[in-house]
Each structure stands twice: as C-alpha cells, then as structure tokens.
Amino acid sequence: MRALVVLLAGVAFLSACSSIHTQRDPKVDLGHYREFFVEHRLSDDRRIDEAIVDELKALGRNASAGPMTMMPQSADAIVTYQDEWAWDFKSYLIQLNIQIRDSRRERIVATGNYQQPSMFTKKPPQVIHAILAPLLKPR
C-alpha cells in the first residue's frame, strides 16, 4: 500500500511539471525601455493583455494595451502574445508565448515561453510574472 501511495505521488508530481524559457538579445538593455504597448488580440476573451499590462506596471514600467492603431507614439516596445488553453473539467492555460519588439526597429529583443501540458497549472498572472521578471531585471 505504501508503495502505491509513493507511486501515485510521483506521477502527480511529474504530471505537474512546467517549463519556462526566456531569452533576450544580449546587445539590448531592456532597462532603457520605459513604455510598453501590449497588442490586444481580438480572440483574447481572458484579458491576458490586461494581465501583462498589470505585470509591466508592477515591474516599474509604463504600459497600456489595445489594438495597434491605438499605440502611443512614445511607446518604446511592443508586446505580443499567444495563449493556448485546454479544457478538462475546467479551462486552463497550457502555453503562453510573449515577444517584446523594439517599436522603432520592429526587431524582437526578448521572448518568453511557458508550457504546462497538464491541468495542474499556474494562474495567468503567475505565468506572466515568471516570464517578464527575468526578462526585465537589470543586468
């Protein structure tokens, strides 16, 4: 019986594994980027763009969201994202990709990716923090 409990605990632990990968251009200091614009996806009914804006503000940056036609002239960076959800008795986030582009050069300067293939997942604000915090930390 004890072996069965240990086995089930191990399976539960392994099924809850997630991966987060972040990468930023080593030539670019994201500390100089003060104003971010998050492009709102028309299919986003879970307000991921607003959660990204909230996290950017918590990290000390100015941020806003909306369609690209609403991007302020003063924006230093454009943040785009793709989220993927699954449903197994509840809806849960299984993948989130975030890209940060320089608004003037239209060049990707940082990316972050989260994957969680099981229903034991983190809430979107936790995932967004786990991606953005390492990307925007000072060097």
NUDO-141119 format. One record per atom (N, C-alpha, C): residue number from 1; residue in one letter; x, y, z. Coordinates in Angstrom, 1 decimal. Example, Ala and Ser with C-alpha at 12.3 -4.5 7.8 and 13.67 -1.06 7.14 Angstrom:
! NUDO-141119
+-----+------+--------+--------+--------+
: pos : code :     px :     py :     pz :
+-----+------+--------+--------+--------+
:   1 :    a :   13.2 :   -5.7 :    7.8 :
:   1 :    a :   12.3 :   -4.5 :    7.8 :
:   1 :    a :   13.2 :   -3.3 :    7.8 :
:   2 :    s :   12.8 :   -2.2 :    7.1 :
:   2 :    s :   13.7 :   -1.1 :    7.1 :
:   2 :    s :   12.9 :    0.0 :    7.9 :
+-----+------+--------+--------+--------+
//
This chain:
! NUDO-141119
+-----+------+--------+--------+--------+
: pos : code :     px :     py :     pz :
+-----+------+--------+--------+--------+
:   1 :    m :    0.8 :   -1.2 :    0.0 :
:   1 :    m :    0.0 :    0.0 :    0.0 :
:   1 :    m :    0.9 :    1.3 :    0.0 :
:   2 :    r :    1.9 :    1.2 :    0.8 :
:   2 :    r :    2.8 :    2.4 :    0.9 :
:   2 :    r :    3.5 :    2.7 :   -0.5 :
:   3 :    a :    3.9 :    1.6 :   -1.2 :
:   3 :    a :    4.5 :    1.8 :   -2.5 :
:   3 :    a :    3.5 :    2.4 :   -3.5 :
:   4 :    l :    2.3 :    2.1 :   -3.4 :
:   4 :    l :    1.2 :    2.6 :   -4.3 :
:   4 :    l :    1.1 :    4.1 :   -4.0 :
:   5 :    v :    1.1 :    4.5 :   -2.8 :
:   5 :    v :    1.0 :    6.0 :   -2.4 :
:   5 :    v :    2.2 :    6.7 :   -3.0 :
:   6 :    v :    3.4 :    6.2 :   -2.8 :
:   6 :    v :    4.6 :    6.8 :   -3.3 :
:   6 :    v :    4.5 :    6.9 :   -4.8 :
:   7 :    l :    4.1 :    5.9 :   -5.5 :
:   7 :    l :    4.0 :    5.9 :   -6.9 :
:   7 :    l :    3.0 :    6.9 :   -7.4 :
:   8 :    l :    1.8 :    7.0 :   -6.8 :
:   8 :    l :    0.8 :    8.0 :   -7.2 :
:   8 :    l :    1.3 :    9.4 :   -6.9 :
:   9 :    a :    2.0 :    9.6 :   -5.8 :
:   9 :    a :    2.6 :   11.0 :   -5.6 :
:   9 :    a :    3.6 :   11.3 :   -6.6 :
:  10 :    g :    4.4 :   10.4 :   -7.0 :
:  10 :    g :    5.4 :   10.6 :   -8.1 :
:  10 :    g :    4.8 :   11.0 :   -9.4 :
:  11 :    v :    3.7 :   10.2 :   -9.8 :
:  11 :    v :    3.0 :   10.5 :  -11.0 :
:  11 :    v :    2.4 :   11.9 :  -11.0 :
:  12 :    a :    1.8 :   12.3 :   -9.9 :
:  12 :    a :    1.2 :   13.6 :   -9.7 :
:  12 :    a :    2.2 :   14.7 :   -9.8 :
:  13 :    f :    3.4 :   14.4 :   -9.2 :
:  13 :    f :    4.5 :   15.4 :   -9.2 :
:  13 :    f :    5.0 :   15.6 :  -10.7 :
:  14 :    l :    5.2 :   14.5 :  -11.4 :
:  14 :    l :    5.7 :   14.6 :  -12.7 :
:  14 :    l :    4.7 :   15.2 :  -13.7 :
:  15 :    s :    3.5 :   14.9 :  -13.5 :
:  15 :    s :    2.5 :   15.5 :  -14.4 :
:  15 :    s :    2.3 :   17.0 :  -14.2 :
:  16 :    a :    2.7 :   17.5 :  -13.2 :
:  16 :    a :    2.6 :   18.9 :  -12.9 :
:  16 :    a :    3.8 :   19.7 :  -13.3 :
:  17 :    c :    4.7 :   19.1 :  -14.0 :
:  17 :    c :    5.9 :   19.8 :  -14.4 :
:  17 :    c :    5.6 :   20.9 :  -15.5 :
:  18 :    s :    6.2 :   22.0 :  -15.4 :
:  18 :    s :    6.0 :   23.1 :  -16.4 :
:  18 :    s :    7.4 :   23.5 :  -16.8 :
:  19 :    s :    7.5 :   24.2 :  -17.9 :
:  19 :    s :    8.8 :   24.8 :  -18.3 :
:  19 :    s :    8.6 :   26.2 :  -18.7 :
:  20 :    i :    9.5 :   27.0 :  -18.3 :
:  20 :    i :    9.5 :   28.4 :  -18.7 :
:  20 :    i :   10.9 :   28.7 :  -19.3 :
:  21 :    h :   10.9 :   29.3 :  -20.5 :
:  21 :    h :   12.2 :   29.6 :  -21.1 :
:  21 :    h :   12.1 :   31.1 :  -21.6 :
:  22 :    t :   13.1 :   31.8 :  -21.2 :
:  22 :    t :   13.2 :   33.2 :  -21.6 :
:  22 :    t :   14.5 :   33.5 :  -22.3 :
:  23 :    q :   14.5 :   34.4 :  -23.2 :
:  23 :    q :   15.7 :   34.8 :  -23.9 :
:  23 :    q :   15.6 :   36.2 :  -24.3 :
:  24 :    r :   16.7 :   36.9 :  -24.1 :
:  24 :    r :   16.8 :   38.3 :  -24.6 :
:  24 :    r :   18.0 :   38.6 :  -25.4 :
:  25 :    d :   18.0 :   39.5 :  -26.2 :
:  25 :    d :   19.1 :   39.9 :  -27.1 :
:  25 :    d :   20.2 :   40.5 :  -26.2 :
:  26 :    p :   21.4 :   39.9 :  -26.2 :
:  26 :    p :   22.4 :   40.4 :  -25.3 :
:  26 :    p :   22.9 :   41.8 :  -25.6 :
:  27 :    k :   22.6 :   42.2 :  -26.8 :
:  27 :    k :   23.1 :   43.6 :  -27.2 :
:  27 :    k :   22.1 :   44.7 :  -26.8 :
:  28 :    v :   20.9 :   44.3 :  -26.3 :
:  28 :    v :   19.9 :   45.2 :  -26.0 :
:  28 :    v :   19.7 :   45.3 :  -24.4 :
:  29 :    d :   19.7 :   46.5 :  -23.9 :
:  29 :    d :   19.4 :   46.6 :  -22.5 :
:  29 :    d :   17.9 :   47.0 :  -22.3 :
:  30 :    l :   17.2 :   46.1 :  -21.9 :
:  30 :    l :   15.7 :   46.3 :  -21.7 :
:  30 :    l :   15.4 :   47.4 :  -20.6 :
:  31 :    g :   16.4 :   47.7 :  -19.8 :
:  31 :    g :   16.2 :   48.7 :  -18.8 :
:  31 :    g :   16.0 :   50.1 :  -19.4 :
:  32 :    h :   16.4 :   50.3 :  -20.6 :
:  32 :    h :   16.1 :   51.6 :  -21.3 :
:  32 :    h :   14.7 :   51.7 :  -21.8 :
:  33 :    y :   14.0 :   50.6 :  -21.9 :
:  33 :    y :   12.6 :   50.6 :  -22.4 :
:  33 :    y :   11.7 :   50.9 :  -21.2 :
:  34 :    r :   11.1 :   52.1 :  -21.2 :
:  34 :    r :   10.3 :   52.5 :  -20.1 :
:  34 :    r :    8.8 :   52.4 :  -20.5 :
:  35 :    e :    8.4 :   52.5 :  -21.7 :
:  35 :    e :    7.0 :   52.5 :  -22.1 :
:  35 :    e :    6.7 :   51.3 :  -23.0 :
:  36 :    f :    5.7 :   50.5 :  -22.6 :
:  36 :    f :    5.4 :   49.3 :  -23.3 :
:  36 :    f :    3.9 :   49.4 :  -23.8 :
:  37 :    f :    3.7 :   48.8 :  -25.0 :
:  37 :    f :    2.4 :   48.7 :  -25.5 :
:  37 :    f :    2.1 :   47.3 :  -25.8 :
:  38 :    v :    1.0 :   46.8 :  -25.2 :
:  38 :    v :    0.6 :   45.4 :  -25.4 :
:  38 :    v :   -0.5 :   45.3 :  -26.5 :
:  39 :    e :   -0.2 :   44.6 :  -27.5 :
:  39 :    e :   -1.2 :   44.5 :  -28.6 :
:  39 :    e :   -2.3 :   43.5 :  -28.2 :
:  40 :    h :   -3.5 :   44.0 :  -28.2 :
:  40 :    h :   -4.7 :   43.2 :  -27.8 :
:  40 :    h :   -5.0 :   42.3 :  -29.0 :
:  41 :    r :   -5.2 :   41.0 :  -28.7 :
:  41 :    r :   -5.6 :   40.0 :  -29.7 :
:  41 :    r :   -7.1 :   40.0 :  -29.6 :
:  42 :    l :   -7.7 :   40.0 :  -30.8 :
:  42 :    l :   -9.2 :   40.0 :  -30.9 :
:  42 :    l :   -9.8 :   38.8 :  -30.3 :
:  43 :    s :   -9.1 :   37.7 :  -30.3 :
:  43 :    s :   -9.6 :   36.4 :  -29.8 :
:  43 :    s :   -9.4 :   36.3 :  -28.3 :
:  44 :    d :   -8.8 :   37.2 :  -27.7 :
:  44 :    d :   -8.5 :   37.2 :  -26.2 :
:  44 :    d :   -9.7 :   37.5 :  -25.4 :
:  45 :    d :  -10.4 :   36.5 :  -24.9 :
:  45 :    d :  -11.5 :   36.8 :  -24.0 :
:  45 :    d :  -11.2 :   36.5 :  -22.6 :
:  46 :    r :   -9.9 :   36.3 :  -22.3 :
:  46 :    r :   -9.5 :   36.0 :  -20.9 :
:  46 :    r :   -8.6 :   37.2 :  -20.4 :
:  47 :    r :   -8.5 :   38.3 :  -21.1 :
:  47 :    r :   -7.8 :   39.5 :  -20.7 :
:  47 :    r :   -6.4 :   39.3 :  -20.4 :
:  48 :    i :   -5.7 :   38.5 :  -21.2 :
:  48 :    i :   -4.3 :   38.3 :  -21.0 :
:  48 :    i :   -3.5 :   39.6 :  -21.2 :
:  49 :    d :   -4.0 :   40.4 :  -22.1 :
:  49 :    d :   -3.3 :   41.7 :  -22.4 :
:  49 :    d :   -3.3 :   42.6 :  -21.1 :
:  50 :    e :   -4.4 :   42.6 :  -20.4 :
:  50 :    e :   -4.5 :   43.4 :  -19.2 :
:  50 :    e :   -3.6 :   42.8 :  -18.1 :
:  51 :    a :   -3.5 :   41.5 :  -18.0 :
:  51 :    a :   -2.6 :   40.9 :  -17.0 :
:  51 :    a :   -1.2 :   41.2 :  -17.3 :
:  52 :    i :   -0.8 :   41.3 :  -18.6 :
:  52 :    i :    0.6 :   41.7 :  -19.0 :
:  52 :    i :    0.8 :   43.1 :  -18.6 :
:  53 :    v :   -0.2 :   44.0 :  -18.9 :
:  53 :    v :    0.0 :   45.4 :  -18.5 :
:  53 :    v :    0.1 :   45.6 :  -17.0 :
:  54 :    d :   -0.7 :   44.8 :  -16.3 :
:  54 :    d :   -0.6 :   44.9 :  -14.8 :
:  54 :    d :    0.8 :   44.5 :  -14.3 :
:  55 :    e :    1.4 :   43.4 :  -14.9 :
:  55 :    e :    2.7 :   42.9 :  -14.5 :
:  55 :    e :    3.8 :   43.9 :  -14.9 :
:  56 :    l :    3.7 :   44.5 :  -16.1 :
:  56 :    l :    4.7 :   45.5 :  -16.5 :
:  56 :    l :    4.7 :   46.7 :  -15.6 :
:  57 :    k :    3.5 :   47.1 :  -15.2 :
:  57 :    k :    3.4 :   48.2 :  -14.2 :
:  57 :    k :    4.0 :   47.8 :  -12.8 :
:  58 :    a :    3.7 :   46.6 :  -12.4 :
:  58 :    a :    4.3 :   46.1 :  -11.2 :
:  58 :    a :    5.8 :   46.1 :  -11.2 :
:  59 :    l :    6.4 :   45.9 :  -12.4 :
:  59 :    l :    7.8 :   45.9 :  -12.6 :
:  59 :    l :    8.4 :   47.3 :  -12.9 :
:  60 :    g :    7.5 :   48.3 :  -12.7 :
:  60 :    g :    8.0 :   49.7 :  -12.8 :
:  60 :    g :    8.0 :   50.3 :  -14.2 :
:  61 :    r :    7.3 :   49.7 :  -15.1 :
:  61 :    r :    7.2 :   50.3 :  -16.5 :
:  61 :    r :    5.9 :   50.9 :  -16.7 :
:  62 :    n :    5.8 :   51.8 :  -17.6 :
:  62 :    n :    4.5 :   52.4 :  -18.1 :
:  62 :    n :    4.0 :   51.4 :  -19.2 :
:  63 :    a :    2.7 :   51.1 :  -19.1 :
:  63 :    a :    2.2 :   50.1 :  -20.1 :
:  63 :    a :    0.7 :   50.4 :  -20.4 :
:  64 :    s :    0.3 :   50.1 :  -21.6 :
:  64 :    s :   -1.1 :   50.2 :  -22.0 :
:  64 :    s :   -1.3 :   49.1 :  -23.0 :
:  65 :    a :   -2.6 :   48.9 :  -23.3 :
:  65 :    a :   -2.9 :   47.8 :  -24.2 :
:  65 :    a :   -4.0 :   48.3 :  -25.2 :
:  66 :    g :   -4.1 :   47.6 :  -26.3 :
:  66 :    g :   -5.2 :   48.0 :  -27.2 :
:  66 :    g :   -4.8 :   47.5 :  -28.6 :
:  67 :    p :   -5.6 :   47.8 :  -29.6 :
:  67 :    p :   -5.2 :   47.5 :  -31.0 :
:  67 :    p :   -4.1 :   48.4 :  -31.4 :
:  68 :    m :   -3.3 :   47.9 :  -32.4 :
:  68 :    m :   -2.1 :   48.6 :  -32.8 :
:  68 :    m :   -2.4 :   50.0 :  -33.3 :
:  69 :    t :   -3.6 :   50.3 :  -33.7 :
:  69 :    t :   -3.9 :   51.7 :  -34.2 :
:  69 :    t :   -3.9 :   52.6 :  -33.0 :
:  70 :    m :   -4.0 :   52.1 :  -31.8 :
:  70 :    m :   -4.0 :   52.9 :  -30.5 :
:  70 :    m :   -2.7 :   53.1 :  -29.9 :
:  71 :    m :   -1.6 :   52.5 :  -30.5 :
:  71 :    m :   -0.3 :   52.5 :  -29.8 :
:  71 :    m :    0.2 :   54.0 :  -29.7 :
:  72 :    p :    0.6 :   54.4 :  -28.6 :
:  72 :    p :    1.1 :   55.8 :  -28.4 :
:  72 :    p :    2.4 :   56.0 :  -29.1 :
:  73 :    q :    2.7 :   57.2 :  -29.6 :
:  73 :    q :    4.0 :   57.5 :  -30.3 :
:  73 :    q :    5.2 :   57.2 :  -29.4 :
:  74 :    s :    4.9 :   57.4 :  -28.1 :
:  74 :    s :    6.1 :   57.3 :  -27.2 :
:  74 :    s :    6.4 :   55.9 :  -26.8 :
:  75 :    a :    5.7 :   54.9 :  -27.3 :
:  75 :    a :    6.0 :   53.5 :  -26.9 :
:  75 :    a :    7.4 :   53.1 :  -27.3 :
:  76 :    d :    8.2 :   52.5 :  -26.4 :
:  76 :    d :    9.5 :   52.0 :  -26.7 :
:  76 :    d :    9.4 :   50.6 :  -27.2 :
:  77 :    a :    8.5 :   49.8 :  -26.7 :
:  77 :    a :    8.4 :   48.4 :  -27.0 :
:  77 :    a :    7.0 :   48.0 :  -27.3 :
:  78 :    i :    6.8 :   47.0 :  -28.1 :
:  78 :    i :    5.5 :   46.4 :  -28.4 :
:  78 :    i :    5.6 :   44.9 :  -27.9 :
:  79 :    v :    4.6 :   44.6 :  -27.1 :
:  79 :    v :    4.5 :   43.2 :  -26.6 :
:  79 :    v :    3.4 :   42.5 :  -27.3 :
:  80 :    t :    3.7 :   41.3 :  -27.8 :
:  80 :    t :    2.7 :   40.5 :  -28.4 :
:  80 :    t :    2.7 :   39.2 :  -27.7 :
:  81 :    y :    1.6 :   38.4 :  -27.8 :
:  81 :    y :    1.5 :   37.2 :  -27.0 :
:  81 :    y :    0.5 :   36.2 :  -27.8 :
:  82 :    q :    0.7 :   35.0 :  -27.5 :
:  82 :    q :   -0.2 :   33.9 :  -28.0 :
:  82 :    q :   -0.4 :   33.0 :  -26.8 :
:  83 :    d :   -1.7 :   32.8 :  -26.5 :
:  83 :    d :   -2.0 :   31.9 :  -25.4 :
:  83 :    d :   -2.8 :   30.7 :  -25.9 :
:  84 :    e :   -2.6 :   29.5 :  -25.3 :
:  84 :    e :   -3.3 :   28.3 :  -25.7 :
:  84 :    e :   -3.9 :   27.7 :  -24.5 :
:  85 :    w :   -5.2 :   27.4 :  -24.6 :
:  85 :    w :   -5.9 :   26.8 :  -23.4 :
:  85 :    w :   -6.4 :   25.4 :  -23.7 :
:  86 :    a :   -6.7 :   24.7 :  -22.7 :
:  86 :    a :   -7.3 :   23.4 :  -22.9 :
:  86 :    a :   -8.4 :   23.3 :  -21.8 :
:  87 :    w :   -9.3 :   22.3 :  -22.1 :
:  87 :    w :  -10.4 :   22.1 :  -21.1 :
:  87 :    w :  -10.5 :   20.6 :  -20.7 :
:  88 :    d :  -10.4 :   20.4 :  -19.4 :
:  88 :    d :  -10.6 :   19.1 :  -18.8 :
:  88 :    d :  -11.3 :   19.3 :  -17.5 :
:  89 :    f :  -12.6 :   19.4 :  -17.5 :
:  89 :    f :  -13.4 :   19.8 :  -16.4 :
:  89 :    f :  -13.3 :   21.2 :  -16.0 :
:  90 :    k :  -12.2 :   21.9 :  -16.4 :
:  90 :    k :  -12.1 :   23.3 :  -16.2 :
:  90 :    k :  -11.1 :   23.8 :  -17.3 :
:  91 :    s :  -11.2 :   25.1 :  -17.6 :
:  91 :    s :  -10.3 :   25.7 :  -18.6 :
:  91 :    s :   -9.0 :   26.0 :  -18.0 :
:  92 :    y :   -7.9 :   25.7 :  -18.6 :
:  92 :    y :   -6.6 :   26.0 :  -18.0 :
:  92 :    y :   -5.6 :   26.4 :  -19.1 :
:  93 :    l :   -4.6 :   27.2 :  -18.8 :
:  93 :    l :   -3.6 :   27.7 :  -19.7 :
:  93 :    l :   -2.5 :   26.6 :  -19.8 :
:  94 :    i :   -2.3 :   26.2 :  -21.1 :
:  94 :    i :   -1.2 :   25.2 :  -21.3 :
:  94 :    i :    0.0 :   25.8 :  -22.0 :
:  95 :    q :   -0.1 :   26.9 :  -22.6 :
:  95 :    q :    1.0 :   27.5 :  -23.3 :
:  95 :    q :    0.8 :   29.0 :  -23.4 :
:  96 :    l :    1.9 :   29.8 :  -23.1 :
:  96 :    l :    1.9 :   31.2 :  -23.3 :
:  96 :    l :    3.2 :   31.6 :  -23.9 :
:  97 :    n :    3.2 :   32.3 :  -25.0 :
:  97 :    n :    4.4 :   32.9 :  -25.7 :
:  97 :    n :    4.3 :   34.4 :  -25.6 :
:  98 :    i :    5.3 :   35.1 :  -25.2 :
:  98 :    i :    5.4 :   36.5 :  -25.2 :
:  98 :    i :    6.6 :   37.0 :  -26.0 :
:  99 :    q :    6.4 :   38.0 :  -26.8 :
:  99 :    q :    7.5 :   38.6 :  -27.6 :
:  99 :    q :    7.5 :   40.1 :  -27.3 :
: 100 :    i :    8.7 :   40.6 :  -27.1 :
: 100 :    i :    8.9 :   42.0 :  -26.9 :
: 100 :    i :    9.7 :   42.5 :  -28.1 :
: 101 :    r :    9.2 :   43.5 :  -28.8 :
: 101 :    r :    9.8 :   44.0 :  -30.0 :
: 101 :    r :   10.1 :   45.5 :  -29.8 :
: 102 :    d :   11.3 :   46.0 :  -30.3 :
: 102 :    d :   11.6 :   47.4 :  -30.3 :
: 102 :    d :   10.6 :   48.1 :  -31.3 :
: 103 :    s :    9.9 :   49.1 :  -30.8 :
: 103 :    s :    8.9 :   49.7 :  -31.6 :
: 103 :    s :    9.4 :   50.5 :  -32.8 :
: 104 :    r :   10.6 :   50.9 :  -32.7 :
: 104 :    r :   11.2 :   51.7 :  -33.8 :
: 104 :    r :   11.9 :   50.8 :  -34.9 :
: 105 :    r :   12.5 :   49.8 :  -34.5 :
: 105 :    r :   13.2 :   48.9 :  -35.4 :
: 105 :    r :   12.4 :   47.7 :  -35.8 :
: 106 :    e :   11.3 :   47.4 :  -35.1 :
: 106 :    e :   10.5 :   46.2 :  -35.4 :
: 106 :    e :   11.3 :   45.0 :  -35.3 :
: 107 :    r :   12.2 :   44.9 :  -34.3 :
: 107 :    r :   13.1 :   43.8 :  -34.1 :
: 107 :    r :   12.7 :   43.1 :  -32.8 :
: 108 :    i :   12.7 :   41.8 :  -32.7 :
: 108 :    i :   12.4 :   41.1 :  -31.5 :
: 108 :    i :   13.6 :   41.2 :  -30.6 :
: 109 :    v :   13.4 :   41.7 :  -29.4 :
: 109 :    v :   14.5 :   41.9 :  -28.4 :
: 109 :    v :   14.5 :   40.9 :  -27.3 :
: 110 :    a :   13.3 :   40.3 :  -27.1 :
: 110 :    a :   13.2 :   39.3 :  -26.0 :
: 110 :    a :   11.9 :   38.4 :  -26.2 :
: 111 :    t :   12.1 :   37.2 :  -25.8 :
: 111 :    t :   11.0 :   36.2 :  -25.9 :
: 111 :    t :   10.8 :   35.4 :  -24.6 :
: 112 :    g :    9.7 :   35.0 :  -24.3 :
: 112 :    g :    9.4 :   34.1 :  -23.2 :
: 112 :    g :    8.4 :   33.1 :  -23.5 :
: 113 :    n :    8.6 :   31.8 :  -23.1 :
: 113 :    n :    7.6 :   30.8 :  -23.4 :
: 113 :    n :    7.3 :   29.9 :  -22.1 :
: 114 :    y :    6.1 :   29.7 :  -21.9 :
: 114 :    y :    5.6 :   28.8 :  -20.8 :
: 114 :    y :    4.8 :   27.6 :  -21.4 :
: 115 :    q :    5.1 :   26.4 :  -20.9 :
: 115 :    q :    4.4 :   25.3 :  -21.3 :
: 115 :    q :    4.0 :   24.5 :  -20.1 :
: 116 :    q :    2.8 :   24.0 :  -20.0 :
: 116 :    q :    2.3 :   23.2 :  -18.9 :
: 116 :    q :    1.3 :   22.2 :  -19.6 :
: 117 :    p :    1.7 :   21.0 :  -19.8 :
: 117 :    p :    0.8 :   20.1 :  -20.6 :
: 117 :    p :   -0.3 :   19.4 :  -19.7 :
: 118 :    s :   -0.3 :   19.7 :  -18.4 :
: 118 :    s :   -1.3 :   19.0 :  -17.6 :
: 118 :    s :   -2.3 :   20.1 :  -17.0 :
: 119 :    m :   -3.3 :   19.6 :  -16.4 :
: 119 :    m :   -4.3 :   20.6 :  -15.9 :
: 119 :    m :   -3.9 :   21.1 :  -14.5 :
: 120 :    f :   -2.8 :   20.7 :  -14.0 :
: 120 :    f :   -2.2 :   21.3 :  -12.7 :
: 120 :    f :   -1.3 :   22.5 :  -13.1 :
: 121 :    t :   -1.9 :   23.6 :  -13.4 :
: 121 :    t :   -1.2 :   24.7 :  -14.0 :
: 121 :    t :   -1.3 :   26.0 :  -13.0 :
: 122 :    k :   -0.5 :   26.9 :  -13.4 :
: 122 :    k :   -0.4 :   28.2 :  -12.6 :
: 122 :    k :   -1.5 :   29.1 :  -13.2 :
: 123 :    k :   -1.9 :   30.1 :  -12.5 :
: 123 :    k :   -2.8 :   31.1 :  -12.9 :
: 123 :    k :   -2.0 :   32.1 :  -13.9 :
: 124 :    p :   -2.7 :   32.7 :  -14.9 :
: 124 :    p :   -2.0 :   33.5 :  -15.9 :
: 124 :    p :   -1.2 :   34.6 :  -15.2 :
: 125 :    p :   -1.6 :   35.3 :  -14.2 :
: 125 :    p :   -0.7 :   36.4 :  -13.6 :
: 125 :    p :    0.6 :   35.8 :  -13.1 :
: 126 :    q :    0.6 :   34.6 :  -12.6 :
: 126 :    q :    1.8 :   33.9 :  -12.1 :
: 126 :    q :    2.7 :   33.6 :  -13.3 :
: 127 :    v :    2.2 :   33.1 :  -14.3 :
: 127 :    v :    2.9 :   32.7 :  -15.5 :
: 127 :    v :    3.5 :   34.0 :  -16.1 :
: 128 :    i :    2.8 :   35.0 :  -16.3 :
: 128 :    i :    3.3 :   36.3 :  -16.9 :
: 128 :    i :    4.4 :   36.8 :  -16.0 :
: 129 :    h :    4.3 :   36.8 :  -14.7 :
: 129 :    h :    5.4 :   37.3 :  -13.9 :
: 129 :    h :    6.6 :   36.4 :  -14.1 :
: 130 :    a :    6.5 :   35.1 :  -14.1 :
: 130 :    a :    7.6 :   34.2 :  -14.3 :
: 130 :    a :    8.3 :   34.4 :  -15.7 :
: 131 :    i :    7.6 :   34.9 :  -16.6 :
: 131 :    i :    8.2 :   35.2 :  -17.9 :
: 131 :    i :    8.8 :   36.6 :  -17.9 :
: 132 :    l :    8.1 :   37.6 :  -17.5 :
: 132 :    l :    8.6 :   39.0 :  -17.6 :
: 132 :    l :    9.6 :   39.4 :  -16.6 :
: 133 :    a :    9.5 :   38.9 :  -15.4 :
: 133 :    a :   10.5 :   39.3 :  -14.4 :
: 133 :    a :   12.0 :   39.1 :  -14.8 :
: 134 :    p :   12.3 :   37.9 :  -15.3 :
: 134 :    p :   13.7 :   37.7 :  -15.7 :
: 134 :    p :   14.1 :   38.5 :  -16.9 :
: 135 :    l :   13.1 :   38.7 :  -17.8 :
: 135 :    l :   13.5 :   39.5 :  -19.0 :
: 135 :    l :   13.8 :   40.9 :  -18.7 :
: 136 :    l :   13.1 :   41.5 :  -17.7 :
: 136 :    l :   13.2 :   42.9 :  -17.4 :
: 136 :    l :   14.1 :   43.3 :  -16.2 :
: 137 :    k :   14.7 :   42.2 :  -15.6 :
: 137 :    k :   15.5 :   42.5 :  -14.5 :
: 137 :    k :   16.8 :   43.2 :  -15.0 :
: 138 :    p :   17.4 :   44.1 :  -14.2 :
: 138 :    p :   18.6 :   44.8 :  -14.6 :
: 138 :    p :   19.8 :   43.8 :  -14.7 :
: 139 :    r :   20.6 :   44.1 :  -15.6 :
: 139 :    r :   21.8 :   43.2 :  -15.8 :
: 139 :    r :   22.9 :   43.5 :  -14.8 :
+-----+------+--------+--------+--------+
//
